[in-house]
Amino acid sequence: MCCIRFAKLCPSPCSKMKSTNRPIMITKTYTSFFKELAKNNNKEWFHTNKKRYEIEVKNPFLKLLEELIPALTEWDHRILADPKKAMFRINRDVRFSKDKTPYHTILKAGFSPNGKKSVLPGYYLGIDAENIHVGGGLFMLHPPELKKVREHIADDPEVLIKLVSDTSFTQNFGKLKGEKAKRLDKSLLPVAEKTDLIYHKQFYAMAEFPLEPFYESSKLQDEVLSHFEAIKPLNTYLGQALD
């Protein structure tokens, strides 16, 4: 119809107009998919809607990861440049869970030196139906790594105190998050008098904000990177304890 109406102005077929490349961005369909999945979290529904998942959810998410990676690899060359290796599977591990629903209702990615499952600090991104979750740091620490981090803090507690009190950090994330221990080794009690941060068993920051303002917006990449940049000093500090 467009070519009939504008024949003189549009000599080429309409099909060529439709083939114009548009940037792959997260849209309202991303939200719609996850809202429907929440109500139909079963393999039959997911397999029926797998093409929707690939086109409307997975591909835009991977494209966003692809756009974030150049800055991250510039900060740390050990971060892998493949967005697919940063993305976590949508399938849930239900082996030891009471909740047997097979799929997550969020897509998640982790960027850490040597891979998303590294013991080194990294950056996290999760996007569900309504919210964007951005953060980083150390989420899972085994006893040997926790001991190293606490010893690093004990060397000069003021360094960590300043990092998590910095305006950029507090405006983006508020306070340092993470589970805390109830007891400490006696050798660390003098440090505890200076800061209760030594009690942490996890050291991470997390921000959450609405997805809707970023539908079809290139500003989403800038917003995520802005949060990543705010947590970069903490990651550098924690990495010094573990490298």
C-alpha positions as a Markdown table, in Angstrom:
| # | Residue | x | y | z |
|---|---|---|---|---|
| 1 | Met | 0.0 | 0.0 | 0.0 |
| 2 | Cys | 2.8 | 2.4 | 0.8 |
| 3 | Cys | 4.3 | 2.0 | -2.7 |
| 4 | Ile | 1.0 | 2.6 | -4.4 |
| 5 | Arg | 0.3 | 5.8 | -2.4 |
| 6 | Phe | 3.9 | 7.1 | -2.8 |
| 7 | Ala | 4.8 | 5.5 | -6.1 |
| 8 | Lys | 6.7 | 8.5 | -7.3 |
| 9 | Leu | 8.6 | 8.9 | -4.1 |
| 10 | Cys | 9.1 | 5.2 | -3.4 |
| 11 | Pro | 10.2 | 3.4 | -6.6 |
| 12 | Ser | 11.8 | 0.5 | -4.6 |
| 13 | Pro | 9.6 | -2.4 | -3.2 |
| 14 | Cys | 8.1 | -2.1 | 0.2 |
| 15 | Ser | 9.9 | -5.3 | 1.2 |
| 16 | Lys | 13.2 | -3.3 | 1.0 |
| 17 | Met | 11.8 | -0.8 | 3.5 |
| 18 | Lys | 10.8 | -3.5 | 5.9 |
| 19 | Ser | 14.3 | -5.0 | 5.7 |
| 20 | Thr | 15.8 | -1.9 | 7.2 |
| 21 | Asn | 18.1 | -3.0 | 10.0 |
| 22 | Arg | 16.9 | -1.8 | 13.4 |
| 23 | Pro | 19.0 | -2.1 | 16.5 |
| 24 | Ile | 18.1 | -5.0 | 18.7 |
| 25 | Met | 16.8 | -3.5 | 22.0 |
| 26 | Ile | 14.8 | -4.7 | 25.0 |
| 27 | Thr | 11.1 | -3.8 | 24.4 |
| 28 | Lys | 7.7 | -4.3 | 26.1 |
| 29 | Thr | 7.7 | -7.8 | 24.6 |
| 30 | Tyr | 10.5 | -8.8 | 26.9 |
| 31 | Thr | 8.3 | -7.9 | 29.9 |
| 32 | Ser | 5.3 | -9.6 | 28.4 |
| 33 | Phe | 7.2 | -12.9 | 27.9 |
| 34 | Phe | 8.3 | -13.1 | 31.5 |
| 35 | Lys | 4.9 | -12.1 | 32.9 |
| 36 | Glu | 3.4 | -15.0 | 30.9 |
| 37 | Leu | 6.2 | -17.3 | 31.9 |
| 38 | Ala | 5.5 | -16.6 | 35.6 |
| 39 | Lys | 1.9 | -17.8 | 35.1 |
| 40 | Asn | 2.9 | -20.8 | 32.9 |
| 41 | Asn | 6.2 | -22.0 | 34.2 |
| 42 | Asn | 6.3 | -25.4 | 32.6 |
| 43 | Lys | 8.3 | -27.1 | 29.8 |
| 44 | Glu | 5.3 | -27.4 | 27.5 |
| 45 | Trp | 4.6 | -23.7 | 27.5 |
| 46 | Phe | 8.2 | -22.7 | 27.2 |
| 47 | His | 8.8 | -25.0 | 24.2 |
| 48 | Thr | 5.7 | -23.6 | 22.5 |
| 49 | Asn | 7.0 | -20.1 | 23.0 |
| 50 | Lys | 10.7 | -20.8 | 22.5 |
| 51 | Lys | 10.9 | -18.7 | 19.3 |
| 52 | Arg | 9.5 | -15.8 | 21.2 |
| 53 | Tyr | 12.1 | -16.3 | 23.9 |
| 54 | Glu | 14.9 | -16.3 | 21.4 |
| 55 | Ile | 13.8 | -13.2 | 19.5 |
| 56 | Glu | 12.2 | -11.1 | 22.2 |
| 57 | Val | 14.2 | -12.0 | 25.2 |
| 58 | Lys | 17.5 | -13.8 | 24.7 |
| 59 | Asn | 18.7 | -11.9 | 21.6 |
| 60 | Pro | 18.1 | -8.4 | 23.0 |
| 61 | Phe | 19.7 | -9.4 | 26.3 |
| 62 | Leu | 22.8 | -10.8 | 24.5 |
| 63 | Lys | 23.0 | -7.7 | 22.4 |
| 64 | Leu | 23.1 | -5.6 | 25.6 |
| 65 | Leu | 25.9 | -7.8 | 27.0 |
| 66 | Glu | 27.8 | -7.4 | 23.8 |
| 67 | Glu | 27.6 | -3.6 | 24.1 |
| 68 | Leu | 28.8 | -3.7 | 27.7 |
| 69 | Ile | 31.8 | -6.0 | 27.2 |
| 70 | Pro | 34.3 | -3.5 | 25.4 |
| 71 | Ala | 34.3 | -1.3 | 28.5 |
| 72 | Leu | 34.7 | -4.2 | 30.9 |
| 73 | Thr | 37.5 | -5.8 | 29.0 |
| 74 | Glu | 39.3 | -2.5 | 28.9 |
| 75 | Trp | 39.1 | -2.4 | 32.7 |
| 76 | Asp | 40.2 | -6.0 | 33.0 |
| 77 | His | 41.5 | -8.0 | 30.0 |
| 78 | Arg | 40.8 | -11.2 | 31.8 |
| 79 | Ile | 37.0 | -10.7 | 31.4 |
| 80 | Leu | 35.8 | -12.9 | 28.6 |
| 81 | Ala | 34.7 | -11.1 | 25.4 |
| 82 | Asp | 32.0 | -13.6 | 24.6 |
| 83 | Pro | 28.5 | -12.5 | 25.8 |
| 84 | Lys | 27.2 | -16.0 | 25.6 |
| 85 | Lys | 29.7 | -17.1 | 28.2 |
| 86 | Ala | 28.6 | -14.3 | 30.5 |
| 87 | Met | 24.9 | -15.2 | 30.4 |
| 88 | Phe | 23.4 | -17.7 | 32.9 |
| 89 | Arg | 21.0 | -20.3 | 31.7 |
| 90 | Ile | 17.3 | -19.6 | 32.0 |
| 91 | Asn | 16.8 | -23.2 | 33.2 |
| 92 | Arg | 16.7 | -23.6 | 37.0 |
| 93 | Asp | 18.6 | -26.2 | 38.9 |
| 94 | Val | 15.8 | -27.9 | 40.8 |
| 95 | Arg | 17.7 | -30.8 | 42.2 |
| 96 | Phe | 17.9 | -29.5 | 45.7 |
| 97 | Ser | 15.0 | -27.0 | 45.7 |
| 98 | Lys | 11.5 | -27.3 | 46.9 |
| 99 | Asp | 10.4 | -25.0 | 44.1 |
| 100 | Lys | 10.3 | -27.3 | 41.0 |
| 101 | Thr | 9.4 | -24.7 | 38.4 |
| 102 | Pro | 11.9 | -25.3 | 35.6 |
| 103 | Tyr | 12.7 | -21.7 | 34.5 |
| 104 | His | 14.0 | -18.5 | 36.0 |
| 105 | Thr | 11.8 | -15.5 | 35.4 |
| 106 | Ile | 14.8 | -13.3 | 34.9 |
| 107 | Leu | 17.9 | -13.3 | 32.6 |
| 108 | Lys | 21.2 | -12.9 | 34.4 |
| 109 | Ala | 24.8 | -12.4 | 33.5 |
| 110 | Gly | 28.1 | -12.2 | 35.3 |
| 111 | Phe | 31.4 | -10.7 | 34.2 |
| 112 | Ser | 34.4 | -11.8 | 36.2 |
| 113 | Pro | 38.0 | -12.4 | 35.4 |
| 114 | Asn | 38.4 | -15.9 | 33.9 |
| 115 | Gly | 34.6 | -16.4 | 33.7 |
| 116 | Lys | 31.3 | -15.8 | 35.4 |
| 117 | Lys | 31.9 | -18.6 | 38.0 |
| 118 | Ser | 35.3 | -17.2 | 39.0 |
| 119 | Val | 36.1 | -16.7 | 42.7 |
| 120 | Leu | 37.3 | -13.2 | 41.8 |
| 121 | Pro | 35.1 | -10.2 | 42.1 |
| 122 | Gly | 32.9 | -9.2 | 39.1 |
| 123 | Tyr | 29.9 | -7.4 | 37.7 |
| 124 | Tyr | 26.3 | -8.6 | 37.7 |
| 125 | Leu | 23.3 | -7.8 | 35.6 |
| 126 | Gly | 19.8 | -9.2 | 35.8 |
| 127 | Ile | 16.7 | -8.1 | 34.1 |
| 128 | Asp | 13.3 | -9.5 | 34.9 |
| 129 | Ala | 9.8 | -8.5 | 33.8 |
| 130 | Glu | 9.8 | -5.1 | 35.6 |
| 131 | Asn | 13.2 | -4.3 | 37.0 |
| 132 | Ile | 16.9 | -4.1 | 36.2 |
| 133 | His | 19.3 | -5.4 | 38.9 |
| 134 | Val | 22.9 | -4.1 | 38.6 |
| 135 | Gly | 25.7 | -4.8 | 41.0 |
| 136 | Gly | 29.0 | -6.6 | 41.6 |
| 137 | Gly | 31.6 | -7.6 | 44.1 |
| 138 | Leu | 31.9 | -11.0 | 45.8 |
| 139 | Phe | 28.8 | -13.0 | 46.2 |
| 140 | Met | 30.1 | -16.5 | 47.1 |
| 141 | Leu | 33.2 | -16.8 | 49.2 |
| 142 | His | 34.7 | -20.1 | 50.4 |
| 143 | Pro | 36.6 | -20.0 | 53.8 |
| 144 | Pro | 40.1 | -19.7 | 52.3 |
| 145 | Glu | 39.1 | -16.7 | 50.1 |
| 146 | Leu | 37.1 | -15.1 | 53.0 |
| 147 | Lys | 40.1 | -15.3 | 55.2 |
| 148 | Lys | 42.2 | -13.5 | 52.6 |
| 149 | Val | 39.7 | -10.7 | 52.2 |
| 150 | Arg | 39.4 | -10.2 | 56.0 |
| 151 | Glu | 43.1 | -10.1 | 56.3 |
| 152 | His | 43.2 | -7.6 | 53.5 |
| 153 | Ile | 40.7 | -5.4 | 55.4 |
| 154 | Ala | 42.6 | -5.8 | 58.6 |
| 155 | Asp | 45.7 | -4.4 | 57.1 |
| 156 | Asp | 44.0 | -1.0 | 56.7 |
| 157 | Pro | 40.3 | -0.9 | 57.5 |
| 158 | Glu | 40.1 | 2.8 | 56.4 |
| 159 | Val | 40.5 | 1.9 | 52.8 |
| 160 | Leu | 37.3 | -0.2 | 52.6 |
| 161 | Ile | 35.5 | 2.3 | 54.8 |
| 162 | Lys | 36.3 | 5.1 | 52.3 |
| 163 | Leu | 35.4 | 3.0 | 49.3 |
| 164 | Val | 31.9 | 2.2 | 50.5 |
| 165 | Ser | 31.4 | 5.7 | 51.9 |
| 166 | Asp | 32.3 | 7.4 | 48.6 |
| 167 | Thr | 29.5 | 9.5 | 47.1 |
| 168 | Ser | 29.5 | 7.6 | 43.8 |
| 169 | Phe | 29.1 | 4.3 | 45.6 |
| 170 | Thr | 26.4 | 5.4 | 48.1 |
| 171 | Gln | 24.3 | 7.3 | 45.4 |
| 172 | Asn | 24.3 | 4.2 | 43.2 |
| 173 | Phe | 24.1 | 1.4 | 45.8 |
| 174 | Gly | 23.5 | 2.7 | 49.3 |
| 175 | Lys | 25.4 | 0.4 | 51.6 |
| 176 | Leu | 27.6 | -2.6 | 51.1 |
| 177 | Lys | 25.5 | -5.7 | 51.1 |
| 178 | Gly | 26.0 | -9.3 | 52.1 |
| 179 | Glu | 25.5 | -11.9 | 54.8 |
| 180 | Lys | 27.4 | -11.3 | 58.0 |
| 181 | Ala | 29.0 | -13.7 | 60.5 |
| 182 | Lys | 27.9 | -13.7 | 64.2 |
| 183 | Arg | 31.4 | -14.5 | 65.4 |
| 184 | Leu | 34.9 | -13.5 | 64.4 |
| 185 | Asp | 38.4 | -14.9 | 65.1 |
| 186 | Lys | 39.8 | -13.2 | 68.2 |
| 187 | Ser | 42.6 | -11.7 | 66.0 |
| 188 | Leu | 40.0 | -9.7 | 64.1 |
| 189 | Leu | 38.2 | -8.2 | 67.0 |
| 190 | Pro | 40.3 | -5.0 | 67.1 |
| 191 | Val | 39.3 | -4.4 | 63.5 |
| 192 | Ala | 35.7 | -4.9 | 64.4 |
| 193 | Glu | 36.0 | -2.0 | 66.8 |
| 194 | Lys | 36.8 | 0.2 | 63.8 |
| 195 | Thr | 34.3 | -1.2 | 61.4 |
| 196 | Asp | 31.6 | -3.9 | 61.4 |
| 197 | Leu | 32.4 | -4.5 | 57.7 |
| 198 | Ile | 34.9 | -7.1 | 58.9 |
| 199 | Tyr | 31.9 | -9.3 | 59.8 |
| 200 | His | 30.8 | -9.7 | 56.2 |
| 201 | Lys | 30.8 | -13.1 | 54.6 |
| 202 | Gln | 29.8 | -11.5 | 51.3 |
| 203 | Phe | 30.9 | -8.2 | 49.9 |
| 204 | Tyr | 28.7 | -6.9 | 47.1 |
| 205 | Ala | 26.6 | -4.0 | 46.0 |
| 206 | Met | 23.2 | -4.1 | 44.2 |
| 207 | Ala | 20.9 | -1.5 | 42.7 |
| 208 | Glu | 17.4 | -2.0 | 41.4 |
| 209 | Phe | 15.5 | 0.3 | 39.1 |
| 210 | Pro | 12.5 | 0.0 | 36.7 |
| 211 | Leu | 12.9 | -1.4 | 33.2 |
| 212 | Glu | 10.1 | 0.5 | 31.6 |
| 213 | Pro | 11.9 | 3.8 | 31.0 |
| 214 | Phe | 14.5 | 2.0 | 29.1 |
| 215 | Tyr | 12.3 | 0.2 | 26.5 |
| 216 | Glu | 13.9 | 0.6 | 23.1 |
| 217 | Ser | 16.5 | 3.0 | 24.6 |
| 218 | Ser | 20.2 | 3.0 | 24.0 |
| 219 | Lys | 20.5 | 4.8 | 27.4 |
| 220 | Leu | 20.2 | 1.4 | 29.1 |
| 221 | Gln | 23.8 | 0.5 | 28.2 |
| 222 | Asp | 25.0 | 3.8 | 29.7 |
| 223 | Glu | 23.0 | 3.4 | 32.9 |
| 224 | Val | 24.4 | -0.1 | 33.5 |
| 225 | Leu | 27.9 | 0.9 | 32.8 |
| 226 | Ser | 27.5 | 3.9 | 35.1 |
| 227 | His | 26.7 | 1.5 | 37.9 |
| 228 | Phe | 29.5 | -0.8 | 37.0 |
| 229 | Glu | 31.9 | 2.1 | 37.0 |
| 230 | Ala | 30.7 | 3.0 | 40.5 |
| 231 | Ile | 31.5 | -0.5 | 41.8 |
| 232 | Lys | 34.8 | -0.8 | 39.9 |
| 233 | Pro | 37.0 | 0.5 | 42.9 |
| 234 | Leu | 35.4 | -2.0 | 45.2 |
| 235 | Asn | 36.2 | -4.8 | 42.7 |
| 236 | Thr | 39.7 | -3.7 | 42.4 |
| 237 | Tyr | 40.2 | -3.6 | 46.1 |
| 238 | Leu | 38.7 | -7.1 | 46.6 |
| 239 | Gly | 40.7 | -8.4 | 43.7 |
| 240 | Gln | 43.9 | -7.3 | 45.4 |
| 241 | Ala | 43.1 | -9.6 | 48.3 |
| 242 | Leu | 42.5 | -12.7 | 46.0 |
| 243 | Asp | 44.9 | -12.2 | 43.1 |
